[in-house]
Amino acid sequence: MQDHKFSDIEIAAVYRAIVERRDMRHFLPTPVEPEILTKILQAAHHAPSVGLMQPWRFIRISDLNLRQYIHKLVDEERVKTAQAIGEYENTAIGFDNKSAEFSRLKVEGILDCGELLVVALCDKREQHIFGRRTLPEMDLASVSCAIQNMWLAARAEGLGMGWVSIFDPLALAKLLDMPSDAKPIAVLCLGHVNSFYKEPMLIETGWTTAKPLEELVMENSWQHT
C-alpha cells in the first residue's frame, strides 16, 4: 500500500500551526509583504467548497479613510453588543458584570494591522444547488474553511490574524458597494505582531473557558445531560 503520509517534520508543522493559531487583536503597524499576502489569499482559495461554488470574495481595504469608516461601524456595534449583554444579564443566572467585562475587551485591531480585508459571500448564490438544497448555509461553511486556511497560513508565516464579526452587515455591504445578494461575514485584521497569545485571548482575559474535547464527542446518538 502506498504511503501518503507527510514526513514527521511536515506533520509536526501542520499540527503546530493548528495549535498555535490565535484570533489576534494586537498588531504592529509593519506592512505585510505583498508576496506573503498573495500566498495567504492563495491558501484561502485552495479551501474546499460545496459544489465547488467558491463563494468567497475578498476586498482589500487600502484606503485609510475607508478603514476609519469600517472601524466606526465596528465600534457602533461593539456598544450595541455590550447593551445586549447587559439586557441578558438581567435574566440570566451567573452572568453578572459581563457587559462591563465586554466593554473592556479589545475586540479588533482595525486601525493597527498591516492589512485589512473584508470577506464576503458572493452574489447569485441561489444558482448553486449542489450540496445546498437542504443545507443552504454550506456556502458560509465553505467561506469559513477559506478563512481557516488563511489563519493557518498566516501563523506559519509568523503573522497574526483576527476575525472581526461585530458589525452591521447591511451597513458594511452598502459602504463597500456590494450587490444586494452578497453578504460580508468577516473583517480580517492581518499583520505582524509583537507576540502571540499563549492561550486564546478570551481565556487569557478570563472572559470564558474552553470545554475539553471529551465533552463534545458522542457516539451513535446525542448524549443528553
Helices and strands as residue ranges (DSSP letters): H 8-20, H 34-45, G 50-52, E 56-60, H 64-89, H 98-104, E 115-121, G 125-127, H 138-156, E 160-164, H 169-175, E 183-191, H 201-204, G 213-215
